[in-house]
Amino acid sequence: MIEATLTATAKVVEPTIFDLSSPGRVGVSFPEPDVPRTELPKSMLRADLPLPELAEVDVVRHYMHLSKFNYSVDGGYYPLGSCTMKYNPKIDEDTCRLPGFLHTHPLQPIETVQGNLALMYQLQEWLKEISGFSAVTLQPAAGAHGEFTGVLIMRAYHKSRGDVKRTKMLIPDSAHGTNPASSGMIGLQIVQIPSDARGNVDLKALKEHCDDTVVGMMLTNPNTLGLFDENIEEVIKLVHDCGGLMYGDGANLNALLGIVKPGDIGFDVMHFNLHKTFAVPHGGGGPGSGPVGVAAHLADFLPEPLVGILEEGDDETPPLFGFVKPAKSIGRMKAFHGHFGGGHVRAFTYIAMHGPDGLKDISQYAVLNANYLLARLRNTYHVPFDRICMHEFVAEGQFAGSDVRALDIAKRLMDYNFHPPTNYFPLIVHEALMIEPTETENKDTLDAFADALIKIADEAKTKPELLHNAPSTTQFGRMDEVKAARDLVLCCWLPEDYGDQ
């Protein structure tokens, strides 16, 4: 076992798997083999390796016990901003494990995986309908990968027209950090555009940078402040008028489902976060999925291959699905066809289960819940851009006359059995607390969360030491996260007398 070590104060010393070991105890007994036994080479054996000896039930109970120290979306409320940690319907887990999806291989002949291809084709069509784009690729493996794909498409489009002097990408100061990273990876110059007093793109600053060197603009709408840009049509027109393209960061699409189609208001390319908007779980680093949608003039530049109809069907014969290559494709972005079981099947199930009206409800309830929390907290926490929000809002985690900061508030929330919201993002809000309730939480949960934050605000003024020392009710005390990041220690859990071996 390899464990990442964080500096923290442990309340209880938990036994390791080695502490539970008992000589001669066996976890599993294999049946007699039906083939001749073969001795392993001695070079593969280590007689001095003190492997633990445990029964199966000991191992299961040990890890179940440890798992209860983790906070989970099945166990409590996640108010993380920008990343939608919604409840993941268990039916998604069932469908992605159906044998016809689980036990297929991407190198099989297309005739043997027509069901898989039909699902991918339909998902492409649904994402086109939801977004207003003309074509969609499912290939990118995550949101940032989708961004990188989209920026490559934008550059390829300009180069195909001989417009090679465009080297500048405009990015608002409220953008996700992956936006400048994706553009910088292909050598583009990043130009930051400030926000105005209402949290919109500053039009005056944007006009100053719109010239014939602009590749385009990467814009999240609603942005990371949780605000729909009030001047979005003018922003898009300014970029288009100078020959640039508009990139939509689709991370916050769950605020727009069934209400606004980004393609219809002028965006040229956008990535979808299936792992944020369409219930694909993305805790622990995956599986992500970042399909990209494009307007008609960019369809030829999509990565290859796409799922298409090779032969039209009729009343008696279904269509034959297969792979097609766009005429000016930027090439393959990922081995095979993207995260099929981990992403596509789950998202397909989620969209099919809700339908158009259900998807619209998702956005409306997400916006309603966020505005309800905002109304309950705005008189306690300063909200620098205080207007009707979309799916999330950003407050400041500090108070006049108190040395309490956003991190202290987040840690104290753990004592009230709530997962902390996103801290210190976006960077344009000092001591930021980014709160997204999602559409799945009921009023009782939202009220309990708001009550906790209001009580914590009072504690910050009267008993700040409670916040500085938080969390105090969890298995471990406050982690020294800076030290953990800068001085990462990877160590084996082995008996003390094992020495340096």
VEXKOL-816320 format. One record per residue (C-alpha): x, y negated, z; residue in one letter; residue number from 1. Coordinates in steps of 0.25 Angstrom, whole numbers. Layout:
px | py | pz | res | n
X | Y | Z | A | NUM
...
This chain:
px | py | pz | res | n
0 | 0 | 0 | M | 1
5 | -14 | -4 | I | 2
-1 | -25 | 4 | E | 3
1 | -40 | 2 | A | 4
5 | -46 | 15 | T | 5
-1 | -60 | 20 | L | 6
3 | -67 | 32 | T | 7
-9 | -67 | 42 | A | 8
-12 | -64 | 56 | T | 9
-19 | -51 | 57 | A | 10
-30 | -49 | 68 | K | 11
-29 | -34 | 67 | V | 12
-18 | -25 | 63 | V | 13
-24 | -15 | 53 | E | 14
-18 | -1 | 52 | P | 15
-11 | 2 | 39 | T | 16
-14 | 14 | 31 | I | 17
-1 | 20 | 36 | F | 18
-5 | 18 | 51 | D | 19
-17 | 27 | 48 | L | 20
-9 | 38 | 42 | S | 21
-9 | 52 | 49 | S | 22
1 | 63 | 45 | P | 23
-6 | 74 | 38 | G | 24
-19 | 66 | 35 | R | 25
-23 | 68 | 20 | V | 26
-32 | 59 | 12 | G | 27
-35 | 68 | 1 | V | 28
-33 | 83 | -3 | S | 29
-32 | 86 | -18 | F | 30
-37 | 99 | -23 | P | 31
-27 | 110 | -28 | E | 32
-22 | 106 | -42 | P | 33
-26 | 114 | -54 | D | 34
-13 | 111 | -61 | V | 35
1 | 115 | -56 | P | 36
7 | 107 | -45 | R | 37
20 | 98 | -48 | T | 38
29 | 92 | -38 | E | 39
31 | 77 | -39 | L | 40
46 | 73 | -42 | P | 41
53 | 70 | -29 | K | 42
56 | 56 | -34 | S | 43
41 | 53 | -34 | M | 44
40 | 57 | -19 | L | 45
44 | 49 | -7 | R | 46
44 | 58 | 6 | A | 47
46 | 46 | 15 | D | 48
34 | 38 | 10 | L | 49
25 | 37 | 22 | P | 50
12 | 38 | 15 | L | 51
0 | 37 | 24 | P | 52
-8 | 50 | 27 | E | 53
-23 | 47 | 29 | L | 54
-36 | 54 | 26 | A | 55
-45 | 48 | 15 | E | 56
-55 | 42 | 25 | V | 57
-43 | 35 | 33 | D | 58
-39 | 28 | 20 | V | 59
-53 | 24 | 16 | V | 60
-57 | 18 | 30 | R | 61
-44 | 11 | 31 | H | 62
-46 | 4 | 17 | Y | 63
-60 | 1 | 20 | M | 64
-57 | -5 | 33 | H | 65
-47 | -14 | 27 | L | 66
-56 | -18 | 15 | S | 67
-66 | -24 | 26 | K | 68
-56 | -35 | 28 | F | 69
-58 | -40 | 14 | N | 70
-69 | -50 | 11 | Y | 71
-77 | -46 | -1 | S | 72
-89 | -51 | -9 | V | 73
-97 | -39 | -5 | D | 74
-94 | -43 | 10 | G | 75
-96 | -58 | 10 | G | 76
-97 | -72 | 3 | Y | 77
-86 | -77 | -7 | Y | 78
-87 | -92 | -9 | P | 79
-75 | -92 | -18 | L | 80
-76 | -104 | -28 | G | 81
-73 | -102 | -43 | S | 82
-72 | -87 | -42 | C | 83
-86 | -81 | -42 | T | 84
-85 | -70 | -31 | M | 85
-100 | -66 | -33 | K | 86
-105 | -53 | -28 | Y | 87
-101 | -42 | -39 | N | 88
-114 | -34 | -41 | P | 89
-111 | -19 | -39 | K | 90
-118 | -15 | -52 | I | 91
-106 | -21 | -59 | D | 92
-97 | -11 | -52 | E | 93
-106 | 0 | -56 | D | 94
-107 | -4 | -71 | T | 95
-92 | -5 | -72 | C | 96
-90 | 9 | -67 | R | 97
-99 | 15 | -77 | L | 98
-91 | 27 | -83 | P | 99
-93 | 21 | -97 | G | 100
-86 | 8 | -93 | F | 101
-76 | 14 | -83 | L | 102
-71 | 25 | -90 | H | 103
-68 | 19 | -104 | T | 104
-55 | 14 | -110 | H | 105
-53 | 2 | -119 | P | 106
-45 | 11 | -129 | L | 107
-57 | 20 | -131 | Q | 108
-63 | 20 | -145 | P | 109
-74 | 9 | -146 | I | 110
-85 | 20 | -149 | E | 111
-83 | 26 | -135 | T | 112
-85 | 12 | -128 | V | 113
-96 | 6 | -135 | Q | 114
-103 | 3 | -121 | G | 115
-91 | -4 | -116 | N | 116
-90 | -13 | -129 | L | 117
-105 | -16 | -129 | A | 118
-103 | -21 | -115 | L | 119
-91 | -30 | -118 | M | 120
-98 | -35 | -130 | Y | 121
-111 | -38 | -123 | Q | 122
-103 | -45 | -112 | L | 123
-96 | -54 | -122 | Q | 124
-110 | -58 | -128 | E | 125
-115 | -61 | -114 | W | 126
-103 | -70 | -110 | L | 127
-105 | -77 | -124 | K | 128
-120 | -79 | -120 | E | 129
-117 | -84 | -106 | I | 130
-106 | -94 | -110 | S | 131
-110 | -99 | -124 | G | 132
-97 | -94 | -131 | F | 133
-96 | -87 | -144 | S | 134
-87 | -76 | -141 | A | 135
-81 | -69 | -129 | V | 136
-69 | -60 | -125 | T | 137
-69 | -51 | -113 | L | 138
-54 | -48 | -114 | Q | 139
-48 | -58 | -103 | P | 140
-46 | -51 | -90 | A | 141
-49 | -63 | -81 | A | 142
-53 | -77 | -80 | G | 143
-38 | -83 | -82 | A | 144
-36 | -73 | -93 | H | 145
-48 | -78 | -100 | G | 146
-43 | -92 | -98 | E | 147
-30 | -88 | -105 | F | 148
-37 | -82 | -116 | T | 149
-46 | -94 | -118 | G | 150
-34 | -103 | -118 | V | 151
-27 | -94 | -129 | L | 152
-40 | -95 | -137 | I | 153
-40 | -110 | -136 | M | 154
-25 | -111 | -140 | R | 155
-27 | -101 | -152 | A | 156
-39 | -109 | -157 | Y | 157
-31 | -122 | -158 | H | 158
-19 | -115 | -164 | K | 159
-28 | -108 | -175 | S | 160
-32 | -122 | -179 | R | 161
-17 | -127 | -180 | G | 162
-20 | -136 | -167 | D | 163
-7 | -132 | -160 | V | 164
-4 | -145 | -153 | K | 165
-15 | -142 | -142 | R | 166
-7 | -139 | -130 | T | 167
-15 | -145 | -119 | K | 168
-26 | -139 | -110 | M | 169
-35 | -148 | -101 | L | 170
-39 | -142 | -88 | I | 171
-47 | -149 | -77 | P | 172
-41 | -150 | -63 | D | 173
-53 | -142 | -58 | S | 174
-49 | -130 | -66 | A | 175
-46 | -116 | -62 | H | 176
-31 | -114 | -61 | G | 177
-31 | -103 | -71 | T | 178
-35 | -114 | -82 | N | 179
-21 | -121 | -82 | P | 180
-14 | -108 | -81 | A | 181
-21 | -101 | -93 | S | 182
-17 | -113 | -101 | S | 183
-3 | -115 | -96 | G | 184
0 | -100 | -99 | M | 185
-1 | -103 | -114 | I | 186
7 | -116 | -113 | G | 187
-4 | -126 | -113 | L | 188
-2 | -140 | -106 | Q | 189
-12 | -141 | -95 | I | 190
-19 | -155 | -93 | V | 191
-27 | -156 | -80 | Q | 192
-39 | -164 | -81 | I | 193
-44 | -170 | -68 | P | 194
-58 | -170 | -62 | S | 195
-67 | -182 | -60 | D | 196
-74 | -186 | -47 | A | 197
-86 | -177 | -50 | R | 198
-77 | -164 | -53 | G | 199
-78 | -165 | -68 | N | 200
-67 | -166 | -78 | V | 201
-62 | -180 | -79 | D | 202
-66 | -185 | -93 | L | 203
-57 | -196 | -93 | K | 204
-45 | -187 | -90 | A | 205
-50 | -177 | -100 | L | 206
-51 | -187 | -111 | K | 207
-36 | -191 | -109 | E | 208
-31 | -177 | -112 | H | 209
-40 | -173 | -124 | C | 210
-32 | -174 | -136 | D | 211
-27 | -165 | -147 | D | 212
-17 | -157 | -138 | T | 213
-29 | -151 | -130 | V | 214
-31 | -136 | -131 | V | 215
-43 | -137 | -123 | G | 216
-49 | -139 | -109 | M | 217
-51 | -128 | -98 | M | 218
-63 | -132 | -90 | L | 219
-70 | -124 | -79 | T | 220
-85 | -128 | -79 | N | 221
-90 | -128 | -68 | P | 222
-76 | -132 | -63 | N | 223
-69 | -127 | -50 | T | 224
-76 | -138 | -42 | L | 225
-89 | -131 | -46 | G | 226
-94 | -142 | -54 | L | 227
-100 | -142 | -68 | F | 228
-92 | -153 | -76 | D | 229
-102 | -164 | -79 | E | 230
-95 | -169 | -91 | N | 231
-93 | -155 | -97 | I | 232
-98 | -158 | -111 | E | 233
-89 | -171 | -112 | E | 234
-77 | -163 | -107 | V | 235
-79 | -153 | -118 | I | 236
-81 | -163 | -129 | K | 237
-68 | -170 | -125 | L | 238
-60 | -158 | -126 | V | 239
-67 | -153 | -139 | H | 240
-65 | -167 | -145 | D | 241
-50 | -166 | -144 | C | 242
-50 | -153 | -150 | G | 243
-49 | -145 | -137 | G | 244
-56 | -132 | -133 | L | 245
-64 | -131 | -120 | M | 246
-61 | -119 | -111 | Y | 247
-71 | -115 | -100 | G | 248
-66 | -108 | -88 | D | 249
-77 | -99 | -85 | G | 250
-74 | -96 | -70 | A | 251
-86 | -104 | -65 | N | 252
-96 | -99 | -76 | L | 253
-105 | -93 | -65 | N | 254
-111 | -107 | -63 | A | 255
-115 | -108 | -78 | L | 256
-121 | -94 | -81 | L | 257
-134 | -96 | -89 | G | 258
-133 | -112 | -87 | I | 259
-122 | -117 | -96 | V | 260
-114 | -110 | -107 | K | 261
-100 | -115 | -108 | P | 262
-99 | -112 | -123 | G | 263
-112 | -121 | -125 | D | 264
-106 | -133 | -119 | I | 265
-93 | -133 | -127 | G | 266
-83 | -124 | -120 | F | 267
-74 | -116 | -131 | D | 268
-69 | -105 | -122 | V | 269
-71 | -100 | -108 | M | 270
-68 | -88 | -100 | H | 271
-78 | -80 | -91 | F | 272
-74 | -75 | -78 | N | 273
-82 | -62 | -77 | L | 274
-76 | -60 | -63 | H | 275
-82 | -73 | -58 | K | 276
-95 | -75 | -66 | T | 277
-99 | -61 | -69 | F | 278
-97 | -53 | -56 | A | 279
-84 | -46 | -60 | V | 280
-77 | -45 | -46 | P | 281
-63 | -52 | -47 | H | 282
-58 | -51 | -33 | G | 283
-43 | -45 | -31 | G | 284
-39 | -50 | -45 | G | 285
-49 | -43 | -54 | G | 286
-55 | -38 | -63 | P | 287
-57 | -51 | -69 | G | 288
-62 | -54 | -83 | S | 289
-62 | -67 | -91 | G | 290
-69 | -66 | -104 | P | 291
-68 | -78 | -114 | V | 292
-79 | -84 | -122 | G | 293
-76 | -94 | -133 | V | 294
-84 | -103 | -143 | A | 295
-85 | -98 | -158 | A | 296
-73 | -106 | -162 | H | 297
-64 | -98 | -153 | L | 298
-70 | -84 | -155 | A | 299
-59 | -80 | -165 | D | 300
-48 | -82 | -154 | F | 301
-54 | -73 | -144 | L | 302
-45 | -61 | -139 | P | 303
-46 | -48 | -146 | E | 304
-53 | -39 | -146 | P | 305
-68 | -43 | -143 | L | 306
-79 | -33 | -142 | V | 307
-88 | -34 | -155 | G | 308
-98 | -27 | -163 | I | 309
-91 | -18 | -174 | L | 310
-104 | -13 | -179 | E | 311
-118 | -18 | -177 | E | 312
-128 | -8 | -172 | G | 313
-143 | -6 | -175 | D | 314
-155 | -1 | -168 | D | 315
-150 | 13 | -168 | E | 316
-135 | 11 | -167 | T | 317
-128 | 2 | -157 | P | 318
-117 | -8 | -162 | P | 319
-102 | -3 | -162 | L | 320
-94 | -12 | -152 | F | 321
-79 | -14 | -154 | G | 322
-68 | -24 | -154 | F | 323
-66 | -36 | -163 | V | 324
-55 | -46 | -165 | K | 325
-57 | -61 | -166 | P | 326
-51 | -67 | -178 | A | 327
-40 | -76 | -171 | K | 328
-39 | -68 | -158 | S | 329
-29 | -73 | -148 | I | 330
-26 | -58 | -146 | G | 331
-29 | -48 | -134 | R | 332
-29 | -54 | -120 | M | 333
-30 | -41 | -112 | K | 334
-28 | -26 | -114 | A | 335
-41 | -20 | -119 | F | 336
-54 | -28 | -117 | H | 337
-54 | -35 | -104 | G | 338
-59 | -30 | -90 | H | 339
-70 | -21 | -95 | F | 340
-75 | -13 | -83 | G | 341
-70 | -23 | -73 | G | 342
-76 | -35 | -79 | G | 343
-84 | -34 | -92 | H | 344
-93 | -23 | -86 | V | 345
-96 | -30 | -73 | R | 346
-99 | -43 | -80 | A | 347
-108 | -36 | -90 | F | 348
-116 | -30 | -79 | T | 349
-117 | -43 | -71 | Y | 350
-122 | -51 | -83 | I | 351
-131 | -40 | -88 | A | 352
-137 | -39 | -74 | M | 353
-140 | -54 | -72 | H | 354
-144 | -58 | -87 | G | 355
-145 | -72 | -91 | P | 356
-155 | -77 | -80 | D | 357
-147 | -70 | -69 | G | 358
-134 | -76 | -74 | L | 359
-140 | -90 | -74 | K | 360
-145 | -87 | -59 | D | 361
-131 | -84 | -56 | I | 362
-126 | -98 | -59 | S | 363
-138 | -105 | -53 | Q | 364
-136 | -98 | -40 | Y | 365
-121 | -100 | -40 | A | 366
-123 | -115 | -42 | V | 367
-135 | -115 | -32 | L | 368
-127 | -108 | -21 | N | 369
-115 | -117 | -23 | A | 370
-123 | -130 | -22 | N | 371
-130 | -125 | -10 | Y | 372
-116 | -123 | -3 | L | 373
-112 | -136 | -8 | L | 374
-124 | -143 | -2 | A | 375
-122 | -136 | 11 | R | 376
-107 | -139 | 12 | L | 377
-105 | -153 | 6 | R | 378
-108 | -161 | 19 | N | 379
-97 | -152 | 26 | T | 380
-86 | -151 | 15 | Y | 381
-82 | -161 | 6 | H | 382
-85 | -158 | -9 | V | 383
-77 | -167 | -17 | P | 384
-85 | -165 | -30 | F | 385
-99 | -165 | -24 | D | 386
-109 | -162 | -34 | R | 387
-118 | -151 | -39 | I | 388
-109 | -139 | -41 | C | 389
-110 | -126 | -49 | M | 390
-106 | -113 | -43 | H | 391
-95 | -118 | -33 | E | 392
-91 | -131 | -26 | F | 393
-78 | -136 | -20 | V | 394
-77 | -142 | -6 | A | 395
-65 | -148 | 2 | E | 396
-61 | -139 | 14 | G | 397
-56 | -150 | 23 | Q | 398
-62 | -160 | 33 | F | 399
-58 | -174 | 38 | A | 400
-50 | -174 | 51 | G | 401
-48 | -159 | 50 | S | 402
-35 | -151 | 45 | D | 403
-44 | -139 | 41 | V | 404
-42 | -136 | 26 | R | 405
-49 | -127 | 16 | A | 406
-41 | -115 | 19 | L | 407
-45 | -116 | 34 | D | 408
-60 | -117 | 30 | I | 409
-58 | -105 | 21 | A | 410
-52 | -96 | 31 | K | 411
-62 | -100 | 42 | R | 412
-73 | -96 | 32 | L | 413
-67 | -82 | 34 | M | 414
-71 | -82 | 48 | D | 415
-85 | -84 | 44 | Y | 416
-84 | -72 | 35 | N | 417
-84 | -80 | 22 | F | 418
-74 | -79 | 11 | H | 419
-67 | -92 | 9 | P | 420
-70 | -101 | -3 | P | 421
-59 | -104 | -13 | T | 422
-49 | -114 | -7 | N | 423
-41 | -125 | -13 | Y | 424
-47 | -124 | -27 | F | 425
-49 | -132 | -35 | P | 426
-37 | -140 | -32 | L | 427
-44 | -154 | -35 | I | 428
-52 | -152 | -22 | V | 429
-44 | -154 | -9 | H | 430
-45 | -142 | 1 | E | 431
-55 | -135 | -9 | A | 432
-65 | -125 | -5 | L | 433
-72 | -120 | -17 | M | 434
-85 | -113 | -14 | I | 435
-93 | -104 | -24 | E | 436
-105 | -97 | -17 | P | 437
-109 | -89 | -30 | T | 438
-123 | -85 | -34 | E | 439
-124 | -73 | -26 | T | 440
-124 | -79 | -12 | E | 441
-137 | -81 | -4 | N | 442
-140 | -94 | 4 | K | 443
-138 | -87 | 17 | D | 444
-123 | -84 | 13 | T | 445
-121 | -98 | 8 | L | 446
-127 | -104 | 21 | D | 447
-118 | -95 | 29 | A | 448
-106 | -100 | 21 | F | 449
-110 | -114 | 22 | A | 450
-112 | -113 | 37 | D | 451
-98 | -107 | 39 | A | 452
-92 | -119 | 31 | L | 453
-99 | -129 | 38 | I | 454
-95 | -123 | 51 | K | 455
-81 | -122 | 47 | I | 456
-81 | -137 | 43 | A | 457
-85 | -140 | 58 | D | 458
-74 | -131 | 63 | E | 459
-64 | -138 | 54 | A | 460
-67 | -151 | 62 | K | 461
-69 | -145 | 76 | T | 462
-61 | -132 | 76 | K | 463
-51 | -133 | 65 | P | 464
-42 | -122 | 71 | E | 465
-53 | -112 | 68 | L | 466
-50 | -114 | 53 | L | 467
-35 | -115 | 54 | H | 468
-35 | -101 | 61 | N | 469
-46 | -95 | 52 | A | 470
-49 | -84 | 49 | P | 471
-50 | -79 | 63 | S | 472
-60 | -68 | 61 | T | 473
-54 | -60 | 49 | T | 474
-45 | -48 | 50 | Q | 475
-33 | -57 | 47 | F | 476
-30 | -71 | 50 | G | 477
-26 | -82 | 40 | R | 478
-17 | -78 | 30 | M | 479
-4 | -86 | 27 | D | 480
-8 | -87 | 12 | E | 481
3 | -96 | 8 | V | 482
14 | -87 | 14 | K | 483
7 | -75 | 8 | A | 484
7 | -81 | -6 | A | 485
22 | -86 | -5 | R | 486
27 | -74 | 3 | D | 487
20 | -62 | -3 | L | 488
24 | -49 | 4 | V | 489
20 | -36 | -2 | L | 490
23 | -24 | 8 | C | 491
20 | -10 | 10 | C | 492
12 | -5 | 22 | W | 493
21 | 5 | 27 | L | 494
25 | 10 | 41 | P | 495
35 | 1 | 48 | E | 496
46 | 12 | 49 | D | 497
46 | 14 | 34 | Y | 498
57 | 4 | 33 | G | 499
61 | -2 | 20 | D | 500
57 | 10 | 11 | Q | 501
